[in-house]
């Protein structure tokens, strides 16, 4: 295994050093087959040039800006912000002061299960969420996922059920529609009332399904979504996995906190109750504003999101360097077609019905990508979206009464053109806390549905963001004159009071 990273504290004010442990894939497999290498030079099998990889690794671990600038790229697509994880913040836990467990190893049954789930997600991208419970393709996915020996997702009596497929596994994730209410309700932004219809992409529009295209993307081809591939006229609500992948493709442009800023505004204008520990909740003489009011909350949500990204980026570049799903599935393609042996691949990934269905549809065993550029140019673990979502959801849960019911729930119709009432058996028990958990899961799982992240990326990264948000609230508690406290239910169902 790679030796643990001992990140020494930079000042007396910093916490004690944290030991960061990877899964060891970088040193276990020859020529760095188990590591992230997108943007570097690769051979005809999609295997990175080991000489170039070692130069890239030396540059990263030197933490020298000039050395990092000299990392050799094949087609010139830039690496995404490898120095972000080295930034030092004046407040909150440093990016290196928190850690996540090692990612599943390349040869594990767990990783095979995660890859199988991703193949099914790609096949199901155009099935409306409202049809998941009775769609034949989703039922086949549920059956296939149920056979796996180490699939760590929501189950009922030991089986994956169609209405549970691809969901998160936190309190609230299994109640109501797949998509959170905070993705559907209109957002009041000052004098603007914004409905949440988005522009769309065409159904059955998948990418990187030929090895030639995949290889060029691995070498750093900077492909982007063309105007002809994006419909900005016929806007619709999120109705299918493909719609969700499109949302998480573009949300990080303005801010990774976008969905949670929207949620904060939705709750503010709906007069959603705040947590009982807010100092102004019962005051008859004062209102919160710059402290414990909406400006405070919006600033906090944005602040914690960016800090979460820095924590994730340290894990990405300086600890794990985990390969993206597209790279693992290229190895599946090479193994099944006989181009390479790769005996380390677990049989449960190779034997999946999903793999055969992908081949029947696309003529290869590659993982179809929802984004034309495939994955981003940064390693897979931790996931930036999921870490930021976990942090932002935690702040909003701490701020509000998590048990408050969201009345009159809705969902998109099959085509996404309208919102219709949700009348399922749990329609009267969708809570603020549950729907915020679901919003975080939608964002993390949405990236998985695009084919660019793993389930464990989402699960562990959301916990990382959650922990960072709790530590930030603890550190800032002494900043304010008001007597206050925050209570928040963690993703594992336990409660923390600050």
Buried (B, 14 or more C-beta within 10 A) or exposed (E): EBEEBEBEBEEEEBEEEBEBBBBBBBEBBEBBBBBBBBBBBBEEBBBBBEEBBEBBBEBBEEBEEEBBEEBEBBBEBEBBBBBBBBBEBEEBBBBBBBBBEBBBBBBBBBBBBBBBBBBBBBBBBBBBBBBBBEBEBBBBBBEBBEBBEBBBBBBEEEEBBBBBBBBBBBBBBBBBBBBBBBBBBBBBEEEEEEEBBBBBBEEEBBBBBEBEBBBBBBBBBEBEBEEEEBEEEEBBBBBBBBBBBBBBBEBBEEBBBBBBBBBBBBBBBEEBBBBEBBBBBEEEEEEBEEBBBBEBBBEBBBBBBBBBBBBBBBBBBBBBBBBBBBBBBBBBBBBBEEBBEBEBBBEBBBEBBBBEBBBEBBEBBBBBBBBBBBBBBBBBBBBBBBBBBBBBBBBBBBBBBBEBEBEEBBBBBBEBEEBEEBEBEBBEEBBBBBBBBBBBBBBBBBBBBBBBBBBBBBBBBBBBBBBBBBBBBBEBEEEEEEEBBBBBBBBEEEEBEB
